[in-house]
Amino acid sequence: MNTFGTVFRLTCWGESHGRALGALIDGCPPGLELSESDIQKELDRRRPGQHIGSSPRQENDRCEILSGVFEGKTTGMPISVLVRNTDVQSKDYESLKNIYRPSHADLTYQLKYGIRDYRGGGRSSGRETVARVIGGAIAKKILAQQKIQIIGFSREIGGQFFEHVDFSYIKKNPLRMADKKNYKKALQILKQAKEGKDSLGGVAEIHVQNPSAGLGSPVFGKLESDLARACLSVGSVKGFEIGEGFALSRMNGSEANDSFLNSSSKSVLKDFKDQSFLTQRNANGGILGGISTGEDIWFRVAVKPPSSIGQSQETIDSSGKKVKIKIEGRYDTIILPRVIPVLESMTALVLVDHLLLHRAQCGN
Ligand SMILES: Cc1cc2nc3c(=O)[nH]c(=O)nc-3n(C[C@H](O)[C@H](O)[C@H](O)COP(=O)(O)O)c2cc1C
């Protein structure tokens, strides 16, 4: 399946070492101001080579809008966007064409299709997420009209939880950490892993600020189930928890319950604009019964360490024989900071789809 969404639909295509990758967005409302620089801004946040743990592959990721925009505005027609692959070194992968790299998608693609483009992981490469970010950039513009903002950051790196959150610090550091105090510590952990030719995973935390109340629907269109599906569709994502998530499962009901606030100065039910005061601690992540409360939506996503490492590893080849491999290509020590813009994009796609679905059923 290469199409995502019900009303606002993203279809994407392309392989890591093919000629280009692209996104087709259908169902975008007309009249939205859109330029290549709006998309480029987001693509630049996803590009490799921005910190010491990042792959040296140097792709410009220059996007070209091919259709659906006229005189700077969307026309309501399909929006097609292309990004060419320019920094491709397929010879790095020649020696791996009959080998299944551990924890990669090589084996399952081969099992299912009987053929695979082994160059750079083909379609299973993180490079496919270029198209998601293109769709997300357009979705973010629609959300911005409603003053809805999505911010993601690295909450954990290599098992180290970073407690302090300063949203303004996230864009000032390439690891996308919100904890300034512990930035140097994170760099140290990363350096150690790199020296040991190893890699690190982490946990991303995503916040949707100022979301509309009422998004999502019972029973199969719950907002959190769509967010989970969206995030888990991203390569290397292995876990999702909404709000206090797994911690809630370890509490008694009396502890887990999050009371509604009866603010004397504001009636929350009448004045849905001041949503941030709805519950005491927003334990359910801004969603109850699958429908957004209007409080900030927040969730965490577990990202595994990149599987391509420089250490020698045991695996099997296509005849089932045991072989040892060492990945010689260009790879990342950590991919979490690059996965964050992708997760933000997937979140934006889900929210816009639900906004349009809500309008269709309930009006504005
Ligand atoms: C933006 C992005 C970049 C990625 N870069 C790498 C990488 O450099 N090395 C690697 O081993 N995996 C990388 N991955 C992860 C693989 O694509 C993924 O682990 C693989 O396809 C197997 O899928 P799974 O881990 O979801 O089961 C990246 C994923 C994303 C989203």
The ligand as an SDF file (V2000), in Angstrom:
LIG
                    3D

 31 33  0  0  0  0  0  0  0  0999 V2000
   14.5310    8.6980    7.8490 C   0  0  0  0  0  0  0  0  0  0  0  0
   15.0000    7.2890    8.0100 C   0  0  0  0  0  0  0  0  0  0  0  0
   16.3490    6.9810    7.8020 C   0  0  0  0  0  0  0  0  0  0  0  0
   16.8100    5.6830    7.9570 C   0  0  0  0  0  0  0  0  0  0  0  0
   18.1370    5.4340    7.7950 N   0  0  0  0  0  0  0  0  0  0  0  0
   18.6290    4.2060    8.0780 C   0  0  0  0  0  0  0  0  0  0  0  0
   20.0280    3.9580    8.0500 C   0  0  0  0  0  0  0  0  0  0  0  0
   20.8360    4.8460    7.7540 O   0  0  0  0  0  0  0  0  0  0  0  0
   20.4570    2.7120    8.3770 N   0  0  0  0  0  0  0  0  0  0  0  0
   19.6110    1.6980    8.7340 C   0  0  0  0  0  0  0  0  0  0  0  0
   20.0530    0.6040    9.0310 O   0  0  0  0  0  0  0  0  0  0  0  0
   18.2660    1.9130    8.7660 N   0  0  0  0  0  0  0  0  0  0  0  0
   17.7700    3.1260    8.4460 C   0  0  0  0  0  0  0  0  0  0  0  0
   16.4090    3.3400    8.5000 N   0  0  0  0  0  0  0  0  0  0  0  0
   15.5320    2.2510    8.9390 C   0  0  0  0  0  0  0  0  0  0  0  0
   15.1930    1.2210    7.8870 C   0  0  0  0  0  0  0  0  0  0  0  0
   14.5560    1.8420    6.8070 O   0  0  0  0  0  0  0  0  0  0  0  0
   14.2950    0.1430    8.5130 C   0  0  0  0  0  0  0  0  0  0  0  0
   14.8150   -0.2810    9.7230 O   0  0  0  0  0  0  0  0  0  0  0  0
   14.1400   -1.0630    7.6110 C   0  0  0  0  0  0  0  0  0  0  0  0
   13.4460   -0.7170    6.4520 O   0  0  0  0  0  0  0  0  0  0  0  0
   13.3980   -2.2110    8.2990 C   0  0  0  0  0  0  0  0  0  0  0  0
   12.1200   -1.8140    8.6830 O   0  0  0  0  0  0  0  0  0  0  0  0
   11.6260   -1.9010   10.1970 P   0  0  0  0  0  0  0  0  0  0  0  0
   12.7790   -1.5000   11.0490 O   0  0  0  0  0  0  0  0  0  0  0  0
   10.5050   -0.9030   10.2850 O   0  0  0  0  0  0  0  0  0  0  0  0
   11.1920   -3.3070   10.4590 O   0  0  0  0  0  0  0  0  0  0  0  0
   15.9010    4.6360    8.3110 C   0  0  0  0  0  0  0  0  0  0  0  0
   14.5460    4.9540    8.4830 C   0  0  0  0  0  0  0  0  0  0  0  0
   14.1010    6.2490    8.3480 C   0  0  0  0  0  0  0  0  0  0  0  0
   12.6470    6.5480    8.5780 C   0  0  0  0  0  0  0  0  0  0  0  0
  1  2  1  0
  2  3  1  0
  2 30  2  0
  3  4  2  0
  4  5  1  0
  4 28  1  0
  5  6  2  0
  6  7  1  0
  6 13  1  0
  7  8  2  0
  7  9  1  0
  9 10  1  0
 10 11  2  0
 10 12  1  0
 12 13  2  0
 13 14  1  0
 14 15  1  0
 14 28  1  0
 15 16  1  0
 16 17  1  0
 16 18  1  0
 18 19  1  0
 18 20  1  0
 20 21  1  0
 20 22  1  0
 22 23  1  0
 23 24  1  0
 24 25  2  0
 24 26  1  0
 24 27  1  0
 28 29  2  0
 29 30  1  0
 30 31  1  0
M  END
$$$$
